Amino acid sequence: MDNEDRENEGDLITAAEKATEESLAFMIRYSSGVVCAPLTVQRINELQLPMMVPNNTEVRKCKFTVTVDLDEGNTTGISAADRARTIRALADPTVSASAFNRPGHVFPLVSVDGGVLARGNSPHVLSSFLVISLHMMDVAGHTEASVDLARLAGCTPAAFICEINDDYGRMLRRPQLEVFAQTHQLHLITISDLIRYRFSRETVVQRLTEPTVLHTPFGAATKITFGSTYDDQRCVPWMSVHDGEYDALVVGQVTSTGTLVHLVQGTLEGSIEAQFAHQHIVRQGKAGVLVFVPGYEGLVDVSGELMAQQSIFGMGLQILRQLGATSVVLVAATAPLFDTNGFGIDVERFEVLATQ
């Protein structure tokens, strides 16, 4: 789990193309009965599914479309068998928009392009459910996670999900989820697991500029700008600042191990934090990198956005991999509240930087 002291909720998740009457019956039995079907933006557009409401005032901004039922072969649409047919059809690229009645009994959800990295062992969706526990992340986090899991398992990027309840309709928390997963022989993972998994195996940043030498009050340094590898790099919400670009200021020659790393909020110009960080590297007499990350608030849980900060952290480490580092010394004003391992680069140790 992400944090021992957090209360986490969980979803049952499986690939939409694997939906059966038995799997739907199981999901309905151990949930509120509201079955959602996360789909990609492309599939939502293919099916011509409008949003459920024109003005979404729900606190988490979950992107529900109008509900649907498959027309052919279904009866009322509410049974487990009917809903399984509907869900399989939603994932079938040969099934068109005209095949569905609206409203219905299945709730499609729009998954943001880029999955959990936009909003890091290999999951096995084919033969069993996955339980993903929720850590300070809204339902949309499960939406993206479920589509990612289906894709990683080699299935069509579409899923069906339900929040797990007990017999009294109460959400199960971490201890109960662990017992539930063990009892039913299910895989139990977290969204953090998925974020780290993807960051460690996918390349999500690319170099945008050639190195430029800058002369600073603390000596010469090299500036390199990086950006997202997504086709639409603006699709990542926390990359909207500064056009989704990340500046890296390299001091000295980056080595594979022992490089000092500072993740700095904002941009190169006028940052007091950057001055402290740059001065710290020079005083240490070692190679170091300042990564300027738009929207970064430090390695702390800020307003319930730990998952977003974790994604930004992973983006910063991807830049370091591009620079040739495999193991780094992380320097920041506060210690991280999440596991810094598993992002595809080793954090040798953490050092506290005093800015006073």
MOKA-V188585 format. One record per residue. RES is the residue in one letter. SS is DSSP state (H for helix, E for strand, L for the rest). PHI is phi as a letter, one per 40 degrees, with the letter a starting at -180 (* if undefined). PSI is psi in whole degrees, 0 to 359 (none if undefined). Layout:
res=RES ss=SS phi=PHI psi=PSI
res=RES ss=SS phi=PHI psi=PSI
This chain:
res=M ss=L phi=* psi=167
res=D ss=L phi=c psi=319
res=N ss=L phi=a psi=129
res=E ss=L phi=c psi=331
res=D ss=L phi=c psi=12
res=R ss=L phi=c psi=150
res=E ss=L phi=c psi=126
res=N ss=L phi=b psi=140
res=E ss=E phi=b psi=164
res=G ss=E phi=b psi=153
res=D ss=E phi=b psi=146
res=L ss=E phi=c psi=133
res=I ss=E phi=b psi=138
res=T ss=E phi=a psi=167
res=A ss=E phi=c psi=138
res=A ss=H phi=c psi=322
res=E ss=H phi=c psi=347
res=K ss=H phi=c psi=9
res=A ss=L phi=c psi=131
res=T ss=L phi=b psi=167
res=E ss=H phi=d psi=320
res=E ss=H phi=c psi=317
res=S ss=H phi=c psi=323
res=L ss=H phi=c psi=319
res=A ss=H phi=c psi=320
res=F ss=H phi=c psi=314
res=M ss=H phi=c psi=317
res=I ss=H phi=c psi=322
res=R ss=H phi=c psi=323
res=Y ss=L phi=b psi=30
res=S ss=E phi=a psi=188
res=S ss=L phi=c psi=347
res=G ss=L phi=g psi=351
res=V ss=L phi=c psi=108
res=V ss=L phi=b psi=123
res=C ss=E phi=b psi=153
res=A ss=E phi=b psi=92
res=P ss=E phi=c psi=131
res=L ss=E phi=b psi=159
res=T ss=E phi=c psi=161
res=V ss=H phi=d psi=319
res=Q ss=H phi=d psi=315
res=R ss=H phi=c psi=321
res=I ss=H phi=d psi=317
res=N ss=H phi=c psi=321
res=E ss=H phi=c psi=323
res=L ss=L phi=c psi=0
res=Q ss=L phi=f psi=49
res=L ss=L phi=c psi=113
res=P ss=L phi=c psi=160
res=M ss=E phi=c psi=152
res=M ss=L phi=c psi=321
res=V ss=L phi=b psi=148
res=P ss=L phi=c psi=333
res=N ss=L phi=b psi=102
res=N ss=L phi=c psi=111
res=T ss=L phi=b psi=4
res=E ss=L phi=c psi=139
res=V ss=L phi=d psi=326
res=R ss=L phi=c psi=358
res=K ss=L phi=f psi=38
res=C ss=L phi=c psi=133
res=K ss=L phi=c psi=79
res=F ss=E phi=c psi=138
res=T ss=E phi=c psi=183
res=V ss=L phi=c psi=150
res=T ss=L phi=c psi=157
res=V ss=E phi=a psi=158
res=D ss=E phi=b psi=143
res=L ss=E phi=c psi=136
res=D ss=L phi=c psi=299
res=E ss=L phi=c psi=129
res=G ss=L phi=g psi=348
res=N ss=L phi=c psi=159
res=T ss=L phi=b psi=261
res=T ss=L phi=c psi=339
res=G ss=L phi=g psi=348
res=I ss=L phi=c psi=338
res=S ss=L phi=c psi=162
res=A ss=H phi=c psi=320
res=A ss=H phi=c psi=317
res=D ss=H phi=c psi=315
res=R ss=H phi=c psi=325
res=A ss=H phi=c psi=318
res=R ss=H phi=c psi=318
res=T ss=H phi=c psi=315
res=I ss=H phi=c psi=318
res=R ss=H phi=c psi=321
res=A ss=H phi=c psi=324
res=L ss=H phi=c psi=328
res=A ss=H phi=c psi=350
res=D ss=L phi=c psi=113
res=P ss=L phi=c psi=345
res=T ss=L phi=c psi=351
res=V ss=L phi=c psi=128
res=S ss=L phi=c psi=175
res=A ss=H phi=c psi=327
res=S ss=H phi=c psi=349
res=A ss=H phi=c psi=354
res=F ss=E phi=b psi=141
res=N ss=E phi=c psi=149
res=R ss=E phi=b psi=129
res=P ss=E phi=c psi=174
res=G ss=E phi=a psi=209
res=H ss=E phi=b psi=3
res=V ss=E phi=b psi=137
res=F ss=E phi=b psi=96
res=P ss=E phi=c psi=146
res=L ss=E phi=b psi=144
res=V ss=E phi=c psi=121
res=S ss=E phi=c psi=132
res=V ss=L phi=c psi=136
res=D ss=L phi=d psi=137
res=G ss=L phi=h psi=347
res=G ss=H phi=g psi=215
res=V ss=H phi=c psi=342
res=L ss=H phi=c psi=343
res=A ss=L phi=c psi=337
res=R ss=L phi=c psi=none
res=G ss=L phi=* psi=none
res=N ss=L phi=* psi=171
res=S ss=L phi=d psi=128
res=P ss=L phi=c psi=153
res=H ss=L phi=b psi=103
res=V ss=L phi=c psi=340
res=L ss=L phi=c psi=319
res=S ss=L phi=b psi=355
res=S ss=L phi=a psi=167
res=F ss=L phi=c psi=162
res=L ss=E phi=b psi=137
res=V ss=E phi=b psi=123
res=I ss=E phi=b psi=123
res=S ss=E phi=c psi=146
res=L ss=E phi=b psi=129
res=H ss=L phi=b psi=103
res=M ss=L phi=f psi=42
res=M ss=L phi=b psi=138
res=D ss=L phi=c psi=178
res=V ss=H phi=c psi=331
res=A ss=H phi=d psi=333
res=G ss=H phi=c psi=318
res=H ss=H phi=c psi=327
res=T ss=H phi=d psi=307
res=E ss=H phi=c psi=321
res=A ss=H phi=c psi=318
res=S ss=H phi=c psi=320
res=V ss=H phi=c psi=320
res=D ss=H phi=d psi=315
res=L ss=H phi=c psi=318
res=A ss=H phi=c psi=316
res=R ss=H phi=c psi=315
res=L ss=H phi=c psi=333
res=A ss=L phi=c psi=3
res=G ss=L phi=g psi=13
res=C ss=L phi=c psi=169
res=T ss=L phi=d psi=136
res=P ss=L phi=c psi=74
res=A ss=E phi=a psi=147
res=A ss=E phi=a psi=176
res=F ss=E phi=b psi=141
res=I ss=E phi=b psi=158
res=C ss=E phi=a psi=141
res=E ss=E phi=c psi=138
res=I ss=E phi=c psi=129
res=N ss=E phi=b psi=162
res=D ss=L phi=c psi=186
res=D ss=L phi=c psi=346
res=Y ss=L phi=b psi=9
res=G ss=L phi=g psi=11
res=R ss=L phi=c psi=145
res=M ss=E phi=c psi=137
res=L ss=L phi=c psi=141
res=R ss=L phi=b psi=182
res=R ss=H phi=d psi=307
res=P ss=H phi=d psi=318
res=Q ss=H phi=c psi=324
res=L ss=H phi=c psi=321
res=E ss=H phi=c psi=318
res=V ss=H phi=c psi=317
res=F ss=H phi=d psi=312
res=A ss=H phi=c psi=319
res=Q ss=H phi=c psi=318
res=T ss=H phi=c psi=318
res=H ss=L phi=c psi=8
res=Q ss=L phi=f psi=54
res=L ss=L phi=b psi=157
res=H ss=E phi=c psi=134
res=L ss=E phi=b psi=115
res=I ss=E phi=b psi=170
res=T ss=E phi=b psi=163
res=I ss=H phi=c psi=326
res=S ss=H phi=c psi=319
res=D ss=H phi=d psi=316
res=L ss=H phi=c psi=320
res=I ss=H phi=d psi=311
res=R ss=H phi=c psi=320
res=Y ss=H phi=d psi=313
res=R ss=H phi=c psi=318
res=F ss=H phi=c psi=325
res=S ss=H phi=c psi=345
res=R ss=H phi=b psi=349
res=E ss=L phi=b psi=151
res=T ss=L phi=c psi=116
res=V ss=L phi=b psi=3
res=V ss=E phi=b psi=155
res=Q ss=E phi=a psi=152
res=R ss=E phi=c psi=129
res=L ss=L phi=b psi=334
res=T ss=L phi=b psi=159
res=E ss=L phi=c psi=156
res=P ss=L phi=d psi=136
res=T ss=E phi=b psi=128
res=V ss=E phi=c psi=128
res=L ss=E phi=b psi=144
res=H ss=E phi=b psi=116
res=T ss=E phi=b psi=169
res=P ss=L phi=d psi=343
res=F ss=L phi=b psi=9
res=G ss=E phi=h psi=180
res=A ss=E phi=c psi=147
res=A ss=E phi=a psi=162
res=T ss=E phi=b psi=129
res=K ss=E phi=b psi=132
res=I ss=E phi=b psi=136
res=T ss=E phi=b psi=135
res=F ss=E phi=b psi=159
res=G ss=E phi=a psi=177
res=S ss=E phi=c psi=150
res=T ss=L phi=c psi=356
res=Y ss=L phi=c psi=147
res=D ss=L phi=d psi=318
res=D ss=L phi=b psi=92
res=Q ss=H phi=c psi=347
res=R ss=H phi=c psi=356
res=C ss=H phi=c psi=345
res=V ss=L phi=c psi=113
res=P ss=H phi=d psi=314
res=W ss=H phi=c psi=7
res=M ss=H phi=b psi=6
res=S ss=L phi=c psi=334
res=V ss=H phi=c psi=140
res=H ss=H phi=f psi=34
res=D ss=H phi=f psi=30
res=G ss=H phi=g psi=28
res=E ss=E phi=b psi=150
res=Y ss=E phi=b psi=122
res=D ss=E phi=c psi=134
res=A ss=E phi=b psi=127
res=L ss=E phi=b psi=113
res=V ss=E phi=b psi=124
res=V ss=E phi=b psi=118
res=G ss=L phi=g psi=199
res=Q ss=L phi=b psi=116
res=V ss=L phi=c psi=130
res=T ss=L phi=b psi=165
res=S ss=L phi=c psi=330
res=T ss=L phi=b psi=153
res=G ss=L phi=g psi=2
res=T ss=E phi=c psi=133
res=L ss=E phi=c psi=135
res=V ss=E phi=b psi=130
res=H ss=E phi=b psi=125
res=L ss=E phi=c psi=119
res=V ss=E phi=b psi=135
res=Q ss=E phi=c psi=144
res=G ss=L phi=g psi=214
res=T ss=L phi=b psi=176
res=L ss=L phi=c psi=322
res=E ss=L phi=c psi=127
res=G ss=L phi=g psi=28
res=S ss=L phi=b psi=115
res=I ss=H phi=c psi=320
res=E ss=H phi=d psi=319
res=A ss=H phi=c psi=322
res=Q ss=H phi=c psi=315
res=F ss=H phi=c psi=315
res=A ss=H phi=c psi=314
res=H ss=H phi=c psi=315
res=Q ss=H phi=c psi=322
res=H ss=H phi=c psi=316
res=I ss=H phi=c psi=316
res=V ss=H phi=c psi=317
res=R ss=H phi=c psi=327
res=Q ss=H phi=c psi=341
res=G ss=L phi=g psi=26
res=K ss=L phi=b psi=167
res=A ss=L phi=c psi=145
res=G ss=E phi=a psi=162
res=V ss=E phi=b psi=132
res=L ss=E phi=b psi=119
res=V ss=E phi=b psi=118
res=F ss=E phi=c psi=112
res=V ss=E phi=b psi=112
res=P ss=L phi=d psi=133
res=G ss=L phi=g psi=358
res=Y ss=L phi=c psi=131
res=E ss=L phi=b psi=15
res=G ss=L phi=g psi=172
res=L ss=L phi=c psi=53
res=V ss=L phi=b psi=164
res=D ss=L phi=c psi=100
res=V ss=L phi=b psi=112
res=S ss=L phi=f psi=41
res=G ss=L phi=g psi=20
res=E ss=L phi=b psi=34
res=L ss=H phi=c psi=321
res=M ss=H phi=c psi=318
res=A ss=H phi=c psi=318
res=Q ss=H phi=c psi=324
res=Q ss=H phi=c psi=320
res=S ss=H phi=c psi=318
res=I ss=H phi=c psi=320
res=F ss=H phi=d psi=315
res=G ss=H phi=c psi=323
res=M ss=H phi=c psi=318
res=G ss=H phi=c psi=319
res=L ss=H phi=c psi=330
res=Q ss=H phi=c psi=322
res=I ss=H phi=c psi=318
res=L ss=H phi=c psi=323
res=R ss=H phi=c psi=320
res=Q ss=H phi=c psi=330
res=L ss=L phi=c psi=357
res=G ss=L phi=h psi=5
res=A ss=L phi=c psi=140
res=T ss=L phi=b psi=342
res=S ss=E phi=a psi=130
res=V ss=E phi=b psi=164
res=V ss=E phi=b psi=117
res=L ss=E phi=c psi=127
res=V ss=E phi=b psi=129
res=A ss=E phi=a psi=168
res=A ss=L phi=c psi=335
res=T ss=L phi=b psi=153
res=A ss=L phi=c psi=146
res=P ss=L phi=c psi=146
res=L ss=L phi=c psi=1
res=F ss=L phi=b psi=165
res=D ss=L phi=c psi=121
res=T ss=L phi=c psi=1
res=N ss=L phi=c psi=161
res=G ss=L phi=g psi=8
res=F ss=L phi=c psi=9
res=G ss=L phi=g psi=4
res=I ss=L phi=a psi=140
res=D ss=E phi=c psi=137
res=V ss=E phi=b psi=105
res=E ss=E phi=c psi=313
res=R ss=E phi=a psi=170
res=F ss=E phi=b psi=134
res=E ss=E phi=b psi=138
res=V ss=E phi=c psi=130
res=L ss=L phi=b psi=118
res=A ss=L phi=c psi=128
res=T ss=L phi=b psi=16
res=Q ss=L phi=b psi=none
